Amino acid sequence: MTRRLRQAHAVGDVSLSGVSVLARLAADGPSSPGSLADLERVRPQAMASTLAALEQRGLVGRGPDAADGRRIIVAITEEGRAMLAERRSESVHRLSAVLDEFTPEERGTLVSALPLLDRLAERL
């Protein structure tokens, strides 16, 4: 199931971790690579690799921190925002198509389970 979710959420050659970083930057604004690594719960080396791939595709940009020129800040680009919006649209359509196959009772069961799934996700 995990493998299928990763495949469904990856976009082109952007990994699920790359999509997660883009979503975080879009929601929270620019951040340092170290802060992103902490928030995404990965090692700084793994974040450096993810950011390099995103930067190579033009989805993020790096620049000096205005408050501390020694520190690097990463921000999502317009291309990154466009790719993220496209991915979200595709995800909504895919989810809608799958939910249409469920009975009303099954959909109700899923809705009832959402609070438990949220609690589970918070603790992972």
Secondary structure, 3 states (H helix, E strand, C coil): CHHHHHHHHCECCECHHHHHHHHHHHHHCCECHHHHHHHHCCCHHHHHHHHHHHHHCCCEEEEECCCCCCCEEEEECHHHHHHHHHHHHHHHHHHHHHHHCCCHHHHHHHHHHHHHHHHHHHHC
